[in-house]
Amino acid sequence: MRTCLTLGAALVVCASAVAAEPDWLSQPTLTPRRKEAPPGRETKGAGRIPDGPNLLVNGNFEKGRSVQPGGWSLLDRLTTTWSGGGPSGKGKCLRIDTDVYLDEWKKSERIRAAGGNPLTQKTPTKGNKYDTVAGTHGIHVYSHPIDVKRDEYYMLSVAMRGPSTEMFFPKVFVKGYRHINAEWREVWRGPLHCRTNPEQWREFTWRSPKCPGKLGAQRVKVIIYAYWPPGVYQIDDVKFWRVDPKSHRARPGPARPKNLTPLPDSSTGHEPVDAAGGEPVRY
């Protein structure tokens, strides 16, 4: 019972961390409670909505200087690093390690904020690991902002490898922001839930296009988030592209009967969505 309560408390902290955007928002925003969305569709090729030009800068993590990939938020070199590898076994990818003590990560961040060299070697963890980054804060990596228009629809896909459980797995958020009272405030979010495997790369895709502009978003960011279970996650080939909503391949599929269980990763079906998809964010 104590273990369950401890992990539950850790998840509350993780949820609050997801809501806060320190580089865009002055204070957290609140999202209405809703049932957990089904996992993103694992892409198998057939029935895939064709890719358009990738609107992300350096979505394949191939460009950058020294230890920093271009187009993404500053990596801390302890939990986030730019490493070799990828689905093809070549090139570069993003590596996130959540099996790092929270206190050690905070210490490294304080050193970096003071202008010093951050820590690059972690202390091996032990015990229940609820005191790691995985069990508390989690790790976010942000893309550059992308301007969106009111009536445009978009798709998101990502290749990933790493640990996951039935309840916990990495996510990729597209968060929509609107300029309100001289601040960029979060007004929309579209999550992609990735049930990863540590032994093989998998590609995950939104089950249907989404239109963040329908709910007021003027620009979006793609945010990669990993937390529990503790371990190493590799991310590559992040794609965010514009689609034609009139195409029959781009339309959301019919709503599924309520008595059916969630679709498995390998399904090519669709989740029920509204006109915009995603979630509105209320203040």
C-alpha positions in Angstrom: 0.0 0.0 0.0 2.8 2.4 0.9 4.5 1.7 -2.5 1.2 2.5 -4.4 0.7 5.7 -2.5 4.3 6.8 -3.1 4.1 6.1 -6.8 0.7 7.8 -6.9 2.2 11.0 -5.4 5.0 10.8 -7.9 2.5 10.7 -10.7 0.8 13.8 -9.4 4.1 15.6 -9.6 4.7 14.4 -13.1 1.3 15.6 -14.2 2.0 19.1 -12.8 5.4 19.1 -14.6 3.7 18.4 -17.9 1.3 21.3 -17.4 4.0 23.9 -16.7 5.9 25.5 -19.6 8.7 27.5 -18.0 10.0 29.0 -21.3 6.6 30.2 -22.5 4.2 30.4 -19.6 4.5 32.5 -16.4 2.2 30.1 -14.6 0.7 26.7 -15.1 -2.5 26.2 -17.0 -5.2 23.6 -16.2 -6.5 20.9 -18.5 -10.0 19.4 -17.8 -10.1 15.9 -16.6 -10.6 13.3 -19.3 -10.2 9.6 -20.0 -6.7 8.6 -21.0 -6.4 8.7 -24.7 -5.6 5.4 -26.5 -2.1 4.9 -27.6 -0.8 6.3 -30.9 -1.1 4.0 -33.9 2.1 2.1 -34.6 2.8 2.9 -38.2 3.0 -0.2 -40.5 3.1 1.7 -43.9 -0.3 0.6 -45.4 -3.0 3.2 -44.9 -0.6 5.9 -43.7 -1.4 9.5 -44.5 1.3 10.7 -46.9 4.0 12.9 -45.5 4.2 16.5 -46.6 7.2 18.7 -45.9 8.3 18.4 -42.3 7.6 21.7 -40.6 10.0 20.9 -37.8 13.6 22.2 -38.0 15.9 19.2 -37.7 13.3 16.7 -36.9 15.8 13.9 -37.7 18.4 15.3 -35.3 21.1 15.2 -38.0 22.1 18.9 -37.8 23.8 20.7 -34.9 27.1 21.8 -33.4 29.2 20.1 -30.8 26.8 18.4 -28.3 23.6 20.3 -29.3 21.2 19.4 -32.1 19.8 22.5 -33.9 16.1 23.4 -33.6 15.6 21.9 -30.1 15.9 23.2 -26.5 19.2 23.1 -24.8 20.2 19.6 -23.8 21.5 19.2 -20.2 24.1 16.5 -21.1 23.1 14.5 -18.0 19.6 13.3 -18.8 19.5 14.5 -22.4 22.2 14.0 -24.9 22.7 14.0 -28.7 24.0 10.6 -29.5 24.7 8.3 -32.5 22.2 5.8 -33.7 18.6 5.7 -35.0 16.2 3.3 -36.7 18.7 2.7 -39.4 21.6 2.3 -37.0 23.3 5.3 -38.5 23.2 9.1 -38.0 22.1 10.9 -34.8 19.2 10.8 -32.5 18.0 12.2 -29.2 18.8 10.2 -26.0 16.8 10.7 -22.8 17.9 9.0 -19.6 15.3 9.2 -16.8 17.3 6.9 -14.5 19.1 9.8 -12.8 18.7 11.0 -9.2 16.5 14.1 -9.1 18.9 15.8 -6.6 21.8 15.2 -8.9 20.0 16.6 -11.9 18.9 19.7 -9.9 22.5 20.2 -8.8 23.7 20.0 -12.4 21.0 22.6 -13.5 22.1 25.0 -10.7 25.7 24.7 -11.9 24.7 25.4 -15.5 22.6 28.4 -14.5 25.6 29.8 -12.7 27.7 29.5 -15.8 29.6 26.4 -14.9 30.0 23.1 -16.6 27.0 20.8 -15.9 27.5 17.2 -14.7 27.8 14.7 -17.5 28.3 11.5 -15.4 25.5 10.2 -13.2 25.6 8.1 -10.0 24.2 4.6 -10.5 20.8 4.5 -9.0 19.3 1.8 -6.6 16.2 1.1 -4.6 12.7 1.8 -5.7 13.9 4.7 -7.8 11.0 7.0 -6.9 13.7 9.6 -6.1 14.9 9.7 -9.7 13.9 12.1 -12.5 11.6 9.3 -13.7 9.6 9.1 -10.5 9.3 12.9 -10.0 9.8 15.5 -12.7 10.3 13.7 -15.9 12.2 15.2 -18.8 11.0 17.5 -21.6 12.7 18.5 -24.8 11.1 21.3 -26.8 11.1 22.1 -30.6 11.2 25.6 -32.0 7.7 27.3 -32.4 5.7 26.7 -35.5 3.1 29.1 -36.8 -0.3 27.5 -37.6 -3.4 28.8 -39.3 -7.0 28.4 -38.1 -8.3 25.9 -40.7 -5.1 23.9 -41.3 -4.8 20.2 -40.3 -1.6 18.5 -39.2 -0.2 15.1 -38.5 2.5 14.0 -36.1 4.8 10.9 -36.1 7.9 9.8 -34.2 10.3 6.9 -34.1 11.1 5.7 -30.6 12.8 3.0 -28.6 12.7 2.5 -24.8 11.0 0.9 -21.8 7.3 1.2 -21.1 4.7 -0.6 -19.0 0.9 -1.0 -19.3 0.3 2.3 -17.5 3.5 4.3 -18.1 5.1 5.2 -21.4 6.8 8.2 -23.2 4.7 10.8 -24.9 5.0 13.5 -27.5 2.8 16.5 -27.1 2.0 19.2 -29.6 1.0 22.2 -27.5 -0.8 25.2 -29.0 -0.3 28.7 -27.8 -2.1 32.0 -28.3 -0.8 35.5 -27.6 -2.9 36.8 -24.8 -2.2 39.9 -22.7 1.5 40.1 -23.8 2.0 36.4 -23.0 1.9 33.2 -24.9 -0.7 31.0 -23.2 -1.4 27.4 -23.8 -4.9 26.9 -25.3 -4.7 23.4 -26.9 -2.7 20.2 -26.7 -2.6 17.0 -28.8 -0.8 14.1 -27.2 0.8 11.1 -28.9 1.1 8.1 -26.5 3.9 5.8 -27.4 4.0 2.2 -26.1 7.7 1.7 -26.8 9.9 -1.4 -26.7 13.5 -1.3 -25.5 14.6 -3.9 -28.0 13.4 -2.3 -31.2 12.5 1.0 -32.8 8.8 1.7 -33.4 7.2 4.5 -35.3 4.0 6.1 -33.8 1.5 8.3 -35.6 -1.5 10.3 -34.6 -4.6 8.3 -35.4 -6.2 11.3 -37.3 -5.2 14.8 -38.3 -5.7 17.6 -35.8 -6.5 21.3 -36.2 -5.0 23.3 -33.3 -6.1 26.6 -34.9 -9.8 25.6 -34.4 -9.4 26.2 -30.7 -7.4 29.4 -31.0 -3.8 28.3 -31.3 -1.6 30.6 -33.3 1.6 28.6 -32.9 2.6 25.2 -31.6 5.6 23.4 -30.1 6.4 19.7 -30.3 7.4 18.5 -26.8 9.0 15.1 -26.2 8.4 13.8 -22.7 9.8 10.8 -20.9 9.4 9.8 -17.2 8.5 6.3 -15.8 9.8 3.6 -16.0 13.4 4.7 -15.4 15.7 4.0 -18.3 17.1 5.2 -21.6 14.8 6.4 -24.4 15.9 7.1 -27.9 13.9 9.4 -30.2 14.4 10.1 -33.9 12.6 11.2 -37.1 10.0 13.5 -35.5 7.7 14.7 -38.2 5.0 17.4 -38.1 3.4 18.0 -41.4 0.3 19.7 -43.0 -2.4 17.6 -44.6 -5.4 18.2 -46.8 -8.5 17.6 -44.7 -10.5 16.9 -47.8 -8.5 13.8 -48.6 -10.4 10.6 -47.6 -7.2 9.3 -46.1 -7.0 12.4 -43.8 -10.5 12.2 -42.4 -11.1 10.8 -38.9 -12.7 7.4 -38.9 -16.1 6.6 -37.4 -16.5 6.5 -33.6 -16.1 3.1 -32.1 -18.8 1.5 -29.9 -18.2 2.4 -26.3 -18.2 -1.3 -25.1 -15.0 -2.1 -27.1 -11.6 -2.1 -25.5 -8.9 0.4 -26.7 -7.3 -0.3 -30.0 -3.8 -2.0 -29.8 -0.7 -0.2 -31.1 -0.8 -2.2 -34.4 -4.3 -1.2 -35.2 -5.1 0.9 -38.2 -8.4 2.2 -36.8 -9.2 5.6 -35.6 -10.0 7.1 -32.2 -13.2 9.2 -31.8 -12.2 12.9 -32.2 -14.0 16.2 -32.5 -13.5 18.6 -35.4 -10.2 19.9 -34.0 -8.9 16.8 -32.2 -6.7 17.2 -29.1 -7.8 18.8 -25.9 -8.8 22.4 -25.1 -7.0 24.0 -22.1 -9.0 26.0 -19.7 -7.8 28.8 -17.4 
